């Protein structure tokens, strides 16, 4: 049995580049492209240790931990 782990497939993909490729190479338009764009834009990451929390950091690549595309 062969298992394929795609959990890291989007870890290093730059959001703008991915959206451009989806639009130009795969002709994703309107609703499909808007879905990807809404999923990838305006995402932030916060680090927490003990009771201290960092300032939000904008994500320009990868996807939020605990989410799946």
PDB file of N, CA, C, O and CB in Angstrom:
ATOM      1  N   UNK A   1       0.850  -1.161   0.000  1.00  0.00           N
ATOM      2  CA  UNK A   1       0.000   0.000   0.000  1.00  0.00           C
ATOM      3  C   UNK A   1       0.904   1.235   0.000  1.00  0.00           C
ATOM      4  O   UNK A   1       1.879   1.303   0.749  1.00  0.00           O
ATOM      5  CB  UNK A   1      -0.972  -0.008   1.224  1.00  0.00           C
ATOM      6  N   UNK A   2       0.583   2.167  -0.813  1.00  0.00           N
ATOM      7  CA  UNK A   2       1.335   3.424  -0.874  1.00  0.00           C
ATOM      8  C   UNK A   2       0.461   4.550  -0.331  1.00  0.00           C
ATOM      9  O   UNK A   2      -0.698   4.697  -0.720  1.00  0.00           O
ATOM     10  CB  UNK A   2       1.798   3.736  -2.336  1.00  0.00           C
ATOM     11  N   UNK A   3       1.025   5.328   0.557  1.00  0.00           N
ATOM     12  CA  UNK A   3       0.300   6.463   1.130  1.00  0.00           C
ATOM     13  C   UNK A   3       0.934   7.747   0.641  1.00  0.00           C
ATOM     14  O   UNK A   3       2.158   7.848   0.551  1.00  0.00           O
ATOM     15  CB  UNK A   3       0.296   6.409   2.682  1.00  0.00           C
ATOM     16  N   UNK A   4       0.123   8.705   0.334  1.00  0.00           N
ATOM     17  CA  UNK A   4       0.605   9.990  -0.159  1.00  0.00           C
ATOM     18  C   UNK A   4       0.230  11.060   0.847  1.00  0.00           C
ATOM     19  O   UNK A   4      -0.951  11.272   1.123  1.00  0.00           O
ATOM     20  CB  UNK A   4       0.020  10.315  -1.564  1.00  0.00           C
ATOM     21  N   UNK A   5       1.231  11.738   1.397  1.00  0.00           N
ATOM     22  CA  UNK A   5       0.982  12.770   2.397  1.00  0.00           C
ATOM     23  C   UNK A   5       1.033  14.137   1.726  1.00  0.00           C
ATOM     24  O   UNK A   5       2.098  14.603   1.321  1.00  0.00           O
ATOM     25  CB  UNK A   5       2.015  12.686   3.557  1.00  0.00           C
ATOM     26  N   UNK A   6      -0.124  14.769   1.614  1.00  0.00           N
ATOM     27  CA  UNK A   6      -0.201  16.090   0.992  1.00  0.00           C
ATOM     28  C   UNK A   6      -0.353  17.190   2.032  1.00  0.00           C
ATOM     29  O   UNK A   6      -0.694  18.320   1.681  1.00  0.00           O
ATOM     30  CB  UNK A   6      -1.361  16.143   0.007  1.00  0.00           C
ATOM     31  N   UNK A   7      -0.112  16.888   3.291  1.00  0.00           N
ATOM     32  CA  UNK A   7      -0.324  17.875   4.344  1.00  0.00           C
ATOM     33  C   UNK A   7       0.591  19.085   4.203  1.00  0.00           C
ATOM     34  O   UNK A   7       0.257  20.169   4.680  1.00  0.00           O
ATOM     35  CB  UNK A   7      -0.114  17.236   5.694  1.00  0.00           C
ATOM     36  N   UNK A   8       1.723  18.917   3.563  1.00  0.00           N
ATOM     37  CA  UNK A   8       2.657  20.037   3.399  1.00  0.00           C
ATOM     38  C   UNK A   8       2.621  20.618   1.983  1.00  0.00           C
ATOM     39  O   UNK A   8       3.483  21.419   1.620  1.00  0.00           O
ATOM     40  CB  UNK A   8       4.077  19.585   3.732  1.00  0.00           C
ATOM     41  N   UNK A   9       1.658  20.231   1.207  1.00  0.00           N
ATOM     42  CA  UNK A   9       1.623  20.638  -0.197  1.00  0.00           C
ATOM     43  C   UNK A   9       1.579  22.141  -0.385  1.00  0.00           C
ATOM     44  O   UNK A   9       2.135  22.652  -1.358  1.00  0.00           O
ATOM     45  CB  UNK A   9       0.442  20.024  -0.872  1.00  0.00           C
ATOM     46  N   UNK A  10       0.931  22.865   0.521  1.00  0.00           N
ATOM     47  CA  UNK A  10       0.786  24.303   0.360  1.00  0.00           C
ATOM     48  C   UNK A  10       1.645  25.099   1.339  1.00  0.00           C
ATOM     49  O   UNK A  10       1.482  26.314   1.447  1.00  0.00           O
ATOM     50  CB  UNK A  10      -0.655  24.687   0.527  1.00  0.00           C
ATOM     51  N   UNK A  11       2.562  24.432   2.058  1.00  0.00           N
ATOM     52  CA  UNK A  11       3.343  25.111   3.088  1.00  0.00           C
ATOM     53  C   UNK A  11       4.202  26.256   2.554  1.00  0.00           C
ATOM     54  O   UNK A  11       4.347  27.274   3.231  1.00  0.00           O
ATOM     55  CB  UNK A  11       4.222  24.119   3.779  1.00  0.00           C
ATOM     56  N   UNK A  12       4.761  26.118   1.383  1.00  0.00           N
ATOM     57  CA  UNK A  12       5.670  27.145   0.886  1.00  0.00           C
ATOM     58  C   UNK A  12       5.176  27.834  -0.377  1.00  0.00           C
ATOM     59  O   UNK A  12       5.956  28.507  -1.051  1.00  0.00           O
ATOM     60  CB  UNK A  12       7.011  26.544   0.627  1.00  0.00           C
ATOM     61  N   UNK A  13       3.933  27.685  -0.704  1.00  0.00           N
ATOM     62  CA  UNK A  13       3.379  28.312  -1.900  1.00  0.00           C
ATOM     63  C   UNK A  13       3.015  29.760  -1.583  1.00  0.00           C
ATOM     64  O   UNK A  13       2.250  30.033  -0.658  1.00  0.00           O
ATOM     65  CB  UNK A  13       2.137  27.530  -2.415  1.00  0.00           C
ATOM     66  N   UNK A  14       3.572  30.679  -2.363  1.00  0.00           N
ATOM     67  CA  UNK A  14       3.272  32.095  -2.205  1.00  0.00           C
ATOM     68  C   UNK A  14       1.859  32.341  -2.736  1.00  0.00           C
ATOM     69  O   UNK A  14       1.537  31.940  -3.855  1.00  0.00           O
ATOM     70  CB  UNK A  14       4.326  32.990  -2.951  1.00  0.00           C
ATOM     71  N   UNK A  15       1.027  32.992  -1.945  1.00  0.00           N
ATOM     72  CA  UNK A  15      -0.388  33.160  -2.282  1.00  0.00           C
ATOM     73  C   UNK A  15      -0.618  33.871  -3.607  1.00  0.00           C
ATOM     74  O   UNK A  15      -1.429  33.421  -4.416  1.00  0.00           O
ATOM     75  CB  UNK A  15      -1.076  33.919  -1.193  1.00  0.00           C
ATOM     76  N   UNK A  16       0.077  34.964  -3.837  1.00  0.00           N
ATOM     77  CA  UNK A  16      -0.109  35.729  -5.081  1.00  0.00           C
ATOM     78  C   UNK A  16       0.282  34.888  -6.285  1.00  0.00           C
ATOM     79  O   UNK A  16      -0.392  34.919  -7.314  1.00  0.00           O
ATOM     80  CB  UNK A  16       0.720  37.034  -5.054  1.00  0.00           C
ATOM     81  N   UNK A  17       1.373  34.136  -6.159  1.00  0.00           N
ATOM     82  CA  UNK A  17       1.826  33.267  -7.247  1.00  0.00           C
ATOM     83  C   UNK A  17       0.800  32.174  -7.530  1.00  0.00           C
ATOM     84  O   UNK A  17       0.482  31.908  -8.689  1.00  0.00           O
ATOM     85  CB  UNK A  17       3.186  32.640  -6.903  1.00  0.00           C
ATOM     86  N   UNK A  18       0.284  31.543  -6.484  1.00  0.00           N
ATOM     87  CA  UNK A  18      -0.716  30.492  -6.660  1.00  0.00           C
ATOM     88  C   UNK A  18      -1.968  31.031  -7.343  1.00  0.00           C
ATOM     89  O   UNK A  18      -2.493  30.398  -8.260  1.00  0.00           O
ATOM     90  CB  UNK A  18      -1.081  29.873  -5.309  1.00  0.00           C
ATOM     91  N   UNK A  19      -2.448  32.184  -6.909  1.00  0.00           N
ATOM     92  CA  UNK A  19      -3.646  32.767  -7.519  1.00  0.00           C
ATOM     93  C   UNK A  19      -3.408  33.119  -8.984  1.00  0.00           C
ATOM     94  O   UNK A  19      -4.294  32.953  -9.822  1.00  0.00           O
ATOM     95  CB  UNK A  19      -4.083  34.015  -6.747  1.00  0.00           C
ATOM     96  N   UNK A  20      -2.211  33.605  -9.285  1.00  0.00           N
ATOM     97  CA  UNK A  20      -1.872  33.940 -10.662  1.00  0.00           C
ATOM     98  C   UNK A  20      -1.851  32.687 -11.542  1.00  0.00           C
ATOM     99  O   UNK A  20      -2.369  32.701 -12.659  1.00  0.00           O
ATOM    100  CB  UNK A  20      -0.513  34.651 -10.718  1.00  0.00           C
ATOM    101  N   UNK A  21      -1.260  31.619 -11.043  1.00  0.00           N
ATOM    102  CA  UNK A  21      -1.191  30.361 -11.802  1.00  0.00           C
ATOM    103  C   UNK A  21      -2.586  29.787 -12.011  1.00  0.00           C
ATOM    104  O   UNK A  21      -2.909  29.317 -13.102  1.00  0.00           O
ATOM    105  CB  UNK A  21      -0.297  29.332 -11.074  1.00  0.00           C
ATOM    106  N   UNK A  22      -3.411  29.822 -10.971  1.00  0.00           N
ATOM    107  CA  UNK A  22      -4.780  29.314 -11.107  1.00  0.00           C
ATOM    108  C   UNK A  22      -5.556  30.091 -12.157  1.00  0.00           C
ATOM    109  O   UNK A  22      -6.339  29.519 -12.915  1.00  0.00           O
ATOM    110  CB  UNK A  22      -5.511  29.382  -9.768  1.00  0.00           C
ATOM    111  N   UNK A  23      -5.334  31.386 -12.195  1.00  0.00           N
ATOM    112  CA  UNK A  23      -6.047  32.239 -13.140  1.00  0.00           C
ATOM    113  C   UNK A  23      -5.527  32.068 -14.570  1.00  0.00           C
ATOM    114  O   UNK A  23      -6.313  31.897 -15.502  1.00  0.00           O
ATOM    115  CB  UNK A  23      -5.928  33.696 -12.718  1.00  0.00           C
ATOM    116  N   UNK A  24      -4.207  32.114 -14.740  1.00  0.00           N
ATOM    117  CA  UNK A  24      -3.620  32.106 -16.079  1.00  0.00           C
ATOM    118  C   UNK A  24      -3.506  30.713 -16.692  1.00  0.00           C
ATOM    119  O   UNK A  24      -3.924  30.499 -17.830  1.00  0.00           O
ATOM    120  CB  UNK A  24      -2.264  32.733 -16.033  1.00  0.00           C
ATOM    121  N   UNK A  25      -2.949  29.776 -15.950  1.00  0.00           N
ATOM    122  CA  UNK A  25      -2.711  28.440 -16.516  1.00  0.00           C
ATOM    123  C   UNK A  25      -3.936  27.535 -16.486  1.00  0.00           C
ATOM    124  O   UNK A  25      -4.138  26.725 -17.390  1.00  0.00           O
ATOM    125  CB  UNK A  25      -1.593  27.771 -15.775  1.00  0.00           C
ATOM    126  N   UNK A  26      -4.752  27.674 -15.445  1.00  0.00           N
ATOM    127  CA  UNK A  26      -5.883  26.776 -15.287  1.00  0.00           C
ATOM    128  C   UNK A  26      -7.219  27.459 -15.537  1.00  0.00           C
ATOM    129  O   UNK A  26      -8.274  26.853 -15.349  1.00  0.00           O
ATOM    130  CB  UNK A  26      -5.871  26.183 -13.912  1.00  0.00           C
ATOM    131  N   UNK A  27      -7.179  28.701 -15.955  1.00  0.00           N
ATOM    132  CA  UNK A  27      -8.371  29.475 -16.311  1.00  0.00           C
ATOM    133  C   UNK A  27      -9.436  29.498 -15.214  1.00  0.00           C
ATOM    134  O   UNK A  27     -10.633  29.526 -15.500  1.00  0.00           O
ATOM    135  CB  UNK A  27      -8.972  28.919 -17.571  1.00  0.00           C
ATOM    136  N   UNK A  28      -8.993  29.487 -13.970  1.00  0.00           N
ATOM    137  CA  UNK A  28      -9.944  29.616 -12.860  1.00  0.00           C
ATOM    138  C   UNK A  28     -10.474  31.043 -12.868  1.00  0.00           C
ATOM    139  O   UNK A  28      -9.699  32.000 -12.859  1.00  0.00           O
ATOM    140  CB  UNK A  28      -9.274  29.265 -11.474  1.00  0.00           C
ATOM    141  N   UNK A  29     -11.765  31.180 -12.884  1.00  0.00           N
ATOM    142  CA  UNK A  29     -12.364  32.509 -12.938  1.00  0.00           C
ATOM    143  C   UNK A  29     -13.508  32.610 -11.947  1.00  0.00           C
ATOM    144  O   UNK A  29     -13.944  31.620 -11.359  1.00  0.00           O
ATOM    145  CB  UNK A  29     -12.856  32.829 -14.355  1.00  0.00           C
ATOM    146  N   UNK A  30     -13.967  33.799 -11.786  1.00  0.00           N
ATOM    147  CA  UNK A  30     -15.148  34.127 -11.005  1.00  0.00           C
ATOM    148  C   UNK A  30     -15.206  33.423  -9.651  1.00  0.00           C
ATOM    149  O   UNK A  30     -14.373  33.672  -8.779  1.00  0.00           O
ATOM    150  CB  UNK A  30     -16.368  33.788 -11.789  1.00  0.00           C
ATOM    151  N   UNK A  31     -16.178  32.557  -9.484  1.00  0.00           N
ATOM    152  CA  UNK A  31     -16.466  31.978  -8.184  1.00  0.00           C
ATOM    153  C   UNK A  31     -15.333  31.104  -7.650  1.00  0.00           C
ATOM    154  O   UNK A  31     -15.014  31.177  -6.463  1.00  0.00           O
ATOM    155  CB  UNK A  31     -17.723  31.173  -8.263  1.00  0.00           C
ATOM    156  N   UNK A  32     -14.720  30.283  -8.496  1.00  0.00           N
ATOM    157  CA  UNK A  32     -13.639  29.404  -8.049  1.00  0.00           C
ATOM    158  C   UNK A  32     -12.420  30.214  -7.599  1.00  0.00           C
ATOM    159  O   UNK A  32     -11.850  29.948  -6.541  1.00  0.00           O
ATOM    160  CB  UNK A  32     -13.243  28.433  -9.173  1.00  0.00           C
ATOM    161  N   UNK A  33     -12.029  31.189  -8.395  1.00  0.00           N
ATOM    162  CA  UNK A  33     -10.882  32.017  -8.050  1.00  0.00           C
ATOM    163  C   UNK A  33     -11.173  32.861  -6.813  1.00  0.00           C
ATOM    164  O   UNK A  33     -10.295  33.057  -5.973  1.00  0.00           O
ATOM    165  CB  UNK A  33     -10.500  32.915  -9.227  1.00  0.00           C
ATOM    166  N   UNK A  34     -12.387  33.355  -6.700  1.00  0.00           N
ATOM    167  CA  UNK A  34     -12.780  34.138  -5.528  1.00  0.00           C
ATOM    168  C   UNK A  34     -12.725  33.286  -4.267  1.00  0.00           C
ATOM    169  O   UNK A  34     -12.361  33.785  -3.201  1.00  0.00           O
ATOM    170  CB  UNK A  34     -14.192  34.717  -5.715  1.00  0.00           C
ATOM    171  N   UNK A  35     -13.083  32.000  -4.374  1.00  0.00           N
ATOM    172  CA  UNK A  35     -13.025  31.101  -3.216  1.00  0.00           C
ATOM    173  C   UNK A  35     -11.584  30.925  -2.749  1.00  0.00           C
ATOM    174  O   UNK A  35     -11.295  31.050  -1.559  1.00  0.00           O
ATOM    175  CB  UNK A  35     -13.644  29.728  -3.560  1.00  0.00           C
ATOM    176  N   UNK A  36     -10.681  30.636  -3.686  1.00  0.00           N
ATOM    177  CA  UNK A  36      -9.272  30.495  -3.329  1.00  0.00           C
ATOM    178  C   UNK A  36      -8.734  31.792  -2.735  1.00  0.00           C
ATOM    179  O   UNK A  36      -8.027  31.774  -1.727  1.00  0.00           O
ATOM    180  CB  UNK A  36      -8.444  30.089  -4.557  1.00  0.00           C
ATOM    181  N   UNK A  37      -9.066  32.903  -3.353  1.00  0.00           N
ATOM    182  CA  UNK A  37      -8.570  34.195  -2.888  1.00  0.00           C
ATOM    183  C   UNK A  37      -9.071  34.506  -1.477  1.00  0.00           C
ATOM    184  O   UNK A  37      -8.303  34.984  -0.642  1.00  0.00           O
ATOM    185  CB  UNK A  37      -8.995  35.304  -3.854  1.00  0.00           C
ATOM    186  N   UNK A  38     -10.328  34.244  -1.208  1.00  0.00           N
ATOM    187  CA  UNK A  38     -10.858  34.515   0.125  1.00  0.00           C
ATOM    188  C   UNK A  38     -10.239  33.601   1.167  1.00  0.00           C
ATOM    189  O   UNK A  38     -10.072  33.989   2.323  1.00  0.00           O
ATOM    190  CB  UNK A  38     -12.369  34.361   0.134  1.00  0.00           C
ATOM    191  N   UNK A  39      -9.897  32.383   0.756  1.00  0.00           N
ATOM    192  CA  UNK A  39      -9.274  31.434   1.683  1.00  0.00           C
ATOM    193  C   UNK A  39      -7.837  31.834   2.011  1.00  0.00           C
ATOM    194  O   UNK A  39      -7.382  31.650   3.140  1.00  0.00           O
ATOM    195  CB  UNK A  39      -9.298  30.021   1.092  1.00  0.00           C
ATOM    196  N   UNK A  40      -7.126  32.381   1.029  1.00  0.00           N
ATOM    197  CA  UNK A  40      -5.697  32.648   1.193  1.00  0.00           C
ATOM    198  C   UNK A  40      -5.371  34.056   1.676  1.00  0.00           C
ATOM    199  O   UNK A  40      -4.289  34.268   2.225  1.00  0.00           O
ATOM    200  CB  UNK A  40      -5.004  32.410  -0.095  1.00  0.00           C
ATOM    201  N   UNK A  41      -6.256  35.014   1.496  1.00  0.00           N
ATOM    202  CA  UNK A  41      -5.930  36.390   1.845  1.00  0.00           C
ATOM    203  C   UNK A  41      -6.391  36.736   3.256  1.00  0.00           C
ATOM    204  O   UNK A  41      -7.292  36.110   3.814  1.00  0.00           O
ATOM    205  CB  UNK A  41      -6.555  37.346   0.845  1.00  0.00           C
ATOM    206  N   UNK A  42      -5.748  37.743   3.802  1.00  0.00           N
ATOM    207  CA  UNK A  42      -6.058  38.254   5.138  1.00  0.00           C
ATOM    208  C   UNK A  42      -5.957  37.191   6.224  1.00  0.00           C
ATOM    209  O   UNK A  42      -6.798  37.128   7.121  1.00  0.00           O
ATOM    210  CB  UNK A  42      -7.440  38.844   5.147  1.00  0.00           C
ATOM    211  N   UNK A  43      -4.918  36.353   6.139  1.00  0.00           N
ATOM    212  CA  UNK A  43      -4.665  35.341   7.167  1.00  0.00           C
ATOM    213  C   UNK A  43      -3.502  35.802   8.034  1.00  0.00           C
ATOM    214  O   UNK A  43      -2.512  36.334   7.531  1.00  0.00           O
ATOM    215  CB  UNK A  43      -4.362  33.948   6.529  1.00  0.00           C
ATOM    216  N   UNK A  44      -3.629  35.595   9.322  1.00  0.00           N
ATOM    217  CA  UNK A  44      -2.598  36.004  10.272  1.00  0.00           C
ATOM    218  C   UNK A  44      -2.274  34.850  11.202  1.00  0.00           C
ATOM    219  O   UNK A  44      -3.098  33.965  11.437  1.00  0.00           O
ATOM    220  CB  UNK A  44      -3.048  37.240  11.081  1.00  0.00           C
ATOM    221  N   UNK A  45      -1.059  34.877  11.724  1.00  0.00           N
ATOM    222  CA  UNK A  45      -0.619  33.856  12.656  1.00  0.00           C
ATOM    223  C   UNK A  45      -0.164  34.529  13.943  1.00  0.00           C
ATOM    224  O   UNK A  45       0.490  35.572  13.914  1.00  0.00           O
ATOM    225  CB  UNK A  45       0.516  32.996  12.046  1.00  0.00           C
ATOM    226  N   UNK A  46      -0.513  33.924  15.069  1.00  0.00           N
ATOM    227  CA  UNK A  46      -0.144  34.447  16.379  1.00  0.00           C
ATOM    228  C   UNK A  46       0.559  33.336  17.147  1.00  0.00           C
ATOM    229  O   UNK A  46       0.114  32.188  17.131  1.00  0.00           O
ATOM    230  CB  UNK A  46      -1.397  34.973  17.162  1.00  0.00           C
ATOM    231  N   UNK A  47       1.647  33.670  17.813  1.00  0.00           N
ATOM    232  CA  UNK A  47       2.382  32.706  18.626  1.00  0.00           C
ATOM    233  C   UNK A  47       2.076  32.965  20.089  1.00  0.00           C
ATOM    234  O   UNK A  47       2.070  34.109  20.544  1.00  0.00           O
ATOM    235  CB  UNK A  47       3.909  32.791  18.358  1.00  0.00           C
ATOM    236  N   UNK A  48       1.823  31.888  20.820  1.00  0.00           N
ATOM    237  CA  UNK A  48       1.502  32.013  22.235  1.00  0.00           C
ATOM    238  C   UNK A  48       2.415  31.116  23.056  1.00  0.00           C
ATOM    239  O   UNK A  48       2.570  29.932  22.757  1.00  0.00           O
ATOM    240  CB  UNK A  48       0.026  31.662  22.493  1.00  0.00           C
ATOM    241  N   UNK A  49       3.014  31.684  24.086  1.00  0.00           N
ATOM    242  CA  UNK A  49       3.791  30.915  25.052  1.00  0.00           C
ATOM    243  C   UNK A  49       3.353  31.346  26.440  1.00  0.00           C
ATOM    244  O   UNK A  49       3.279  32.536  26.746  1.00  0.00           O
ATOM    245  CB  UNK A  49       5.335  31.121  24.852  1.00  0.00           C
ATOM    246  N   UNK A  50       3.066  30.367  27.263  1.00  0.00           N
ATOM    247  CA  UNK A  50       2.528  30.634  28.594  1.00  0.00           C
ATOM    248  C   UNK A  50       1.351  31.601  28.470  1.00  0.00           C
ATOM    249  O   UNK A  50       0.326  31.240  27.890  1.00  0.00           O
ATOM    250  CB  UNK A  50       3.629  31.216  29.536  1.00  0.00           C
ATOM    251  N   UNK A  51       1.470  32.797  28.991  1.00  0.00           N
ATOM    252  CA  UNK A  51       0.371  33.768  28.906  1.00  0.00           C
ATOM    253  C   UNK A  51       0.720  34.931  27.983  1.00  0.00           C
ATOM    254  O   UNK A  51      -0.004  35.926  27.936  1.00  0.00           O
ATOM    255  CB  UNK A  51       0.022  34.299  30.298  1.00  0.00           C
ATOM    256  N   UNK A  52       1.814  34.813  27.258  1.00  0.00           N
ATOM    257  CA  UNK A  52       2.265  35.880  26.365  1.00  0.00           C
ATOM    258  C   UNK A  52       1.879  35.548  24.928  1.00  0.00           C
ATOM    259  O   UNK A  52       2.036  34.415  24.475  1.00  0.00           O
ATOM    260  CB  UNK A  52       3.796  36.088  26.483  1.00  0.00           C
ATOM    261  N   UNK A  53       1.373  36.554  24.222  1.00  0.00           N
ATOM    262  CA  UNK A  53       0.959  36.368  22.839  1.00  0.00           C
ATOM    263  C   UNK A  53       1.653  37.395  21.953  1.00  0.00           C
ATOM    264  O   UNK A  53       1.738  38.571  22.306  1.00  0.00           O
ATOM    265  CB  UNK A  53      -0.576  36.480  22.705  1.00  0.00           C
ATOM    266  N   UNK A  54       2.153  36.944  20.795  1.00  0.00           N
ATOM    267  CA  UNK A  54       2.827  37.846  19.868  1.00  0.00           C
ATOM    268  C   UNK A  54       1.811  38.689  19.111  1.00  0.00           C
ATOM    269  O   UNK A  54       0.611  38.414  19.128  1.00  0.00           O
ATOM    270  CB  UNK A  54       3.702  37.055  18.884  1.00  0.00           C
ATOM    271  N   UNK A  55       2.313  39.711  18.454  1.00  0.00           N
ATOM    272  CA  UNK A  55       1.470  40.509  17.561  1.00  0.00           C
ATOM    273  C   UNK A  55       1.133  39.644  16.339  1.00  0.00           C
ATOM    274  O   UNK A  55       1.935  38.793  15.955  1.00  0.00           O
ATOM    275  CB  UNK A  55       2.191  41.856  17.134  1.00  0.00           C
ATOM    276  N   UNK A  56      -0.020  39.845  15.731  1.00  0.00           N
ATOM    277  CA  UNK A  56      -0.384  39.063  14.537  1.00  0.00           C
ATOM    278  C   UNK A  56       0.610  39.292  13.402  1.00  0.00           C
ATOM    279  O   UNK A  56       1.029  40.420  13.144  1.00  0.00           O
ATOM    280  CB  UNK A  56      -1.806  39.427  14.067  1.00  0.00           C
ATOM    281  N   UNK A  57       0.977  38.211  12.734  1.00  0.00           N
ATOM    282  CA  UNK A  57       1.912  38.259  11.609  1.00  0.00           C
ATOM    283  C   UNK A  57       1.145  37.826  10.366  1.00  0.00           C
ATOM    284  O   UNK A  57       0.562  36.742  10.338  1.00  0.00           O
ATOM    285  CB  UNK A  57       3.176  37.342  11.856  1.00  0.00           C
ATOM    286  N   UNK A  58       1.145  38.675   9.337  1.00  0.00           N
ATOM    287  CA  UNK A  58       0.426  38.344   8.094  1.00  0.00           C
ATOM    288  C   UNK A  58       1.120  37.178   7.385  1.00  0.00           C
ATOM    289  O   UNK A  58       2.348  37.129   7.317  1.00  0.00           O
ATOM    290  CB  UNK A  58       0.349  39.586   7.149  1.00  0.00           C
ATOM    291  N   UNK A  59       0.328  36.242   6.860  1.00  0.00           N
ATOM    292  CA  UNK A  59       0.857  35.108   6.129  1.00  0.00           C
ATOM    293  C   UNK A  59       0.785  35.404   4.632  1.00  0.00           C
ATOM    294  O   UNK A  59      -0.276  35.729   4.100  1.00  0.00           O
ATOM    295  CB  UNK A  59       0.081  33.811   6.480  1.00  0.00           C
ATOM    296  N   UNK A  60       1.935  35.286   3.964  1.00  0.00           N
ATOM    297  CA  UNK A  60       1.953  35.488   2.523  1.00  0.00           C
ATOM    298  C   UNK A  60       2.174  34.179   1.782  1.00  0.00           C
ATOM    299  O   UNK A  60       2.088  34.131   0.555  1.00  0.00           O
ATOM    300  CB  UNK A  60       3.032  36.489   2.146  1.00  0.00           C
ATOM    301  N   UNK A  61       2.461  33.110   2.534  1.00  0.00           N
ATOM    302  CA  UNK A  61       2.609  31.790   1.946  1.00  0.00           C
ATOM    303  C   UNK A  61       2.147  30.757   2.954  1.00  0.00           C
ATOM    304  O   UNK A  61       2.070  31.031   4.152  1.00  0.00           O
ATOM    305  CB  UNK A  61       4.071  31.529   1.512  1.00  0.00           C
ATOM    306  N   UNK A  62       1.845  29.580   2.466  1.00  0.00           N
ATOM    307  CA  UNK A  62       1.365  28.515   3.330  1.00  0.00           C
ATOM    308  C   UNK A  62      -0.088  28.706   3.708  1.00  0.00           C
ATOM    309  O   UNK A  62      -0.733  29.673   3.301  1.00  0.00           O
ATOM    310  CB  UNK A  62       2.209  28.432   4.573  1.00  0.00           C
ATOM    311  N   UNK A  63      -0.594  27.766   4.497  1.00  0.00           N
ATOM    312  CA  UNK A  63      -1.963  27.874   4.981  1.00  0.00           C
ATOM    313  C   UNK A  63      -1.951  27.801   6.488  1.00  0.00           C
ATOM    314  O   UNK A  63      -0.994  27.303   7.080  1.00  0.00           O
ATOM    315  CB  UNK A  63      -2.864  26.768   4.383  1.00  0.00           C
ATOM    316  N   UNK A  64      -2.981  28.281   7.104  1.00  0.00           N
ATOM    317  CA  UNK A  64      -3.053  28.317   8.546  1.00  0.00           C
ATOM    318  C   UNK A  64      -2.968  26.916   9.141  1.00  0.00           C
ATOM    319  O   UNK A  64      -3.523  25.969   8.583  1.00  0.00           O
ATOM    320  CB  UNK A  64      -4.330  28.997   8.987  1.00  0.00           C
ATOM    321  N   UNK A  65      -2.281  26.781  10.262  1.00  0.00           N
ATOM    322  CA  UNK A  65      -2.153  25.496  10.912  1.00  0.00           C
ATOM    323  C   UNK A  65      -3.536  25.017  11.346  1.00  0.00           C
ATOM    324  O   UNK A  65      -4.344  25.794  11.853  1.00  0.00           O
ATOM    325  CB  UNK A  65      -1.189  25.582  12.117  1.00  0.00           C
ATOM    326  N   UNK A  66      -3.790  23.746  11.141  1.00  0.00           N
ATOM    327  CA  UNK A  66      -5.060  23.185  11.534  1.00  0.00           C
ATOM    328  C   UNK A  66      -6.140  23.324  10.488  1.00  0.00           C
ATOM    329  O   UNK A  66      -7.278  22.913  10.714  1.00  0.00           O
ATOM    330  CB  UNK A  66      -5.507  23.812  12.779  1.00  0.00           C
ATOM    331  N   UNK A  67      -5.804  23.894   9.351  1.00  0.00           N
ATOM    332  CA  UNK A  67      -6.801  24.001   8.293  1.00  0.00           C
ATOM    333  C   UNK A  67      -6.368  23.172   7.108  1.00  0.00           C
ATOM    334  O   UNK A  67      -5.194  22.821   6.984  1.00  0.00           O
ATOM    335  CB  UNK A  67      -7.016  25.465   7.878  1.00  0.00           C
ATOM    336  N   UNK A  68      -7.277  22.868   6.264  1.00  0.00           N
ATOM    337  CA  UNK A  68      -6.970  22.104   5.061  1.00  0.00           C
ATOM    338  C   UNK A  68      -7.654  22.690   3.865  1.00  0.00           C
ATOM    339  O   UNK A  68      -8.801  23.129   3.950  1.00  0.00           O
ATOM    340  CB  UNK A  68      -7.369  20.661   5.224  1.00  0.00           C
ATOM    341  N   UNK A  69      -6.975  22.704   2.762  1.00  0.00           N
ATOM    342  CA  UNK A  69      -7.538  23.315   1.572  1.00  0.00           C
ATOM    343  C   UNK A  69      -8.459  22.372   0.878  1.00  0.00           C
ATOM    344  O   UNK A  69      -9.032  22.717  -0.155  1.00  0.00           O
ATOM    345  CB  UNK A  69      -6.459  23.762   0.635  1.00  0.00           C
TER     346      UNK A  69
END
